[in-house]
Amino acid sequence: RKEVEQDPGPFNVPEGATVAFNCTYSNSASQSFFWYRQDCRKEPKLLMSVYSSGNEDGRFTAQLNRASQYISLLIRDSKLSDSATYLCVVVTSGTYKYIFGTGTRLKVLA
Amino acid sequence: DVKVTQSSRYLVKRTGEKVFLECVQDMDHENMFWYRQDPGLGLRLIYFSYDVKMKEKGDIPEGYSVSREKKERFSLILESASTNQTSMYLCASVDRFRRGEQYFGPGTRLTVT
């Protein structure tokens, strides 16, 4: 079983739609969680960290469910510019190892 | 503005050549990483360095070595390039004490022919 798993997609959604991605992780000792965005042929960039209490940044909301070992990303009012690959990243307690999911591809259609 | 730079965006090398990929960060970060990214496999950690001259193997270190002589610079070396090392190589750094955002360089797309 992979340490971090994501649905690769693509998720094709119309502009203005709400879309949600989940990411599951296998190590219960994981302590830090992030969502990164990666545009085609570019480097990954931090979208948001994921806190235990959940957090929101504009149209983006991230949640953590430790009991079920998954994190989620919700995007409201999708824009064409949101089209990208979204990477889930997990850091295990006591290590500096960042485990990346393979990414979920989002296409927002006009 | 924080910055991680990599020596080349695109590189074409022949099988058997020794290849050097360089990464420089200007954020005084202790921790630096080398990943390769392949379709369907995501980012895989090759090597990690937590201080000058200190390194740890990642998940796929075979065929690679690294060098960290100065805090700001982390080099990846392919001792004898092979076609299965054709990939996108990404360098990243992070502040040791924050364990937060990893900052990535723009990547080097290496083709070995």
Chai-1 contact restraints between the chains, C-beta under 6 A:
chainA,res_idxA,chainB,res_idxB,connection_type,confidence,min_distance_angstrom,max_distance_angstrom,comment,restraint_id
A,S32,B,R99,contact,1.0,0.0,6.0,A-B,restraint_1
A,E43,B,F104,contact,1.0,0.0,6.0,A-B,restraint_2
A,E43,B,P106,contact,1.0,0.0,6.0,A-B,restraint_3
A,E43,B,G107,contact,1.0,0.0,6.0,A-B,restraint_4
A,P44,B,F104,contact,1.0,0.0,6.0,A-B,restraint_5
A,L46,B,E101,contact,1.0,0.0,6.0,A-B,restraint_6
A,Y96,B,N31,contact,1.0,0.0,6.0,A-B,restraint_7
A,F100,B,G42,contact,1.0,0.0,6.0,A-B,restraint_8
A,F100,B,L43,contact,1.0,0.0,6.0,A-B,restraint_9
A,T102,B,G42,contact,1.0,0.0,6.0,A-B,restraint_10
